[in-house]
Amino acid sequence: MKKRKIPMRKCIACQENKPKKELIRIVRTPEGEVSIDLTGKKSGRGAYICNEISCFELAQKKKAFQNQLSVQVSDSVYEELKNQVREPGN
């Protein structure tokens, strides 16, 4: 039986390549809205981040979301993401 290829993505904070399923996707929709994409299938420009508080804080400090998505990211998106990262099992 043939092995399936696992899609890899790079965390915008720590720059580590990890399987796509282990990362959280942040997406900028064509309308310019920034949100968390739990399904990984929303249309728009995406950026991936590890499910760890340290990576989240590093990305916020480096303004990695603004650089990757080419849009200003509001504090509400940061709070939503911080809550998402803290939830166990995600």
C-alpha positions as CSV (number, residue, x, y, z in Angstrom):
1,M,0.0,0.0,0.0
2,K,1.3,3.5,-0.9
3,K,2.0,6.0,1.8
4,R,0.2,9.3,1.7
5,K,2.3,12.5,1.6
6,I,1.7,14.7,4.6
7,P,1.4,18.4,3.7
8,M,3.9,20.5,5.6
9,R,3.6,24.2,6.5
10,K,6.0,26.7,8.2
11,C,5.1,28.5,11.4
12,I,5.4,32.2,10.9
13,A,6.9,32.7,14.4
14,C,9.4,29.9,15.0
15,Q,10.0,29.1,11.3
16,E,9.7,25.3,11.9
17,N,8.1,23.0,9.3
18,K,5.3,20.9,10.8
19,P,2.4,18.9,9.5
20,K,-0.4,21.2,8.4
21,K,-2.9,19.5,10.9
22,E,-0.7,20.5,13.9
23,L,-0.8,24.2,13.0
24,I,-3.5,26.9,13.3
25,R,-4.4,28.8,10.1
26,I,-5.1,32.5,10.1
27,V,-6.7,33.8,6.9
28,R,-7.3,37.2,5.3
29,T,-10.4,36.9,3.2
30,P,-10.7,38.6,-0.2
31,E,-12.8,41.3,1.6
32,G,-9.8,42.1,3.9
33,E,-11.2,40.5,7.1
34,V,-8.8,38.5,9.3
35,S,-10.1,35.4,11.1
36,I,-9.1,32.0,12.4
37,D,-9.7,29.2,10.0
38,L,-10.3,26.0,11.9
39,T,-11.2,24.0,8.8
40,G,-8.2,25.1,6.8
41,K,-10.4,25.5,3.7
42,K,-11.5,29.2,3.8
43,S,-10.6,31.1,0.7
44,G,-8.0,33.8,1.1
45,R,-4.4,34.4,2.0
46,G,-3.3,32.1,4.9
47,A,-0.6,32.1,7.5
48,Y,0.2,29.2,9.9
49,I,1.2,29.3,13.5
50,C,2.1,26.6,16.1
51,N,-0.5,25.8,18.8
52,E,1.9,27.1,21.5
53,I,1.7,30.3,23.5
54,S,5.4,31.0,23.0
55,C,5.0,31.0,19.2
56,F,1.9,33.2,19.5
57,E,3.7,35.8,21.6
58,L,6.7,35.8,19.3
59,A,4.5,36.3,16.2
60,Q,2.7,39.2,18.0
61,K,6.0,40.8,19.0
62,K,7.5,40.4,15.4
63,K,4.2,41.6,13.8
64,A,4.4,38.4,11.7
65,F,0.6,38.4,11.0
66,Q,0.7,41.9,9.5
67,N,3.7,41.0,7.4
68,Q,2.4,37.7,6.1
69,L,-1.2,38.9,5.5
70,S,-0.4,42.4,4.3
71,V,-3.2,43.9,6.5
72,Q,-3.5,45.4,10.0
73,V,-4.6,42.8,12.5
74,S,-6.9,44.0,15.3
75,D,-6.5,43.3,19.0
76,S,-9.8,41.2,18.9
77,V,-8.1,38.8,16.5
78,Y,-5.1,38.5,18.8
79,E,-7.4,37.8,21.8
80,E,-9.4,35.2,19.8
81,L,-6.2,33.5,18.8
82,K,-4.8,33.6,22.3
83,N,-7.9,31.9,23.6
84,Q,-7.7,29.3,20.8
85,V,-4.1,28.5,21.6
86,R,-4.9,28.1,25.3
87,E,-7.7,25.6,24.7
88,P,-6.4,22.0,25.4
89,G,-6.8,19.5,22.6
90,N,-6.5,22.0,19.7
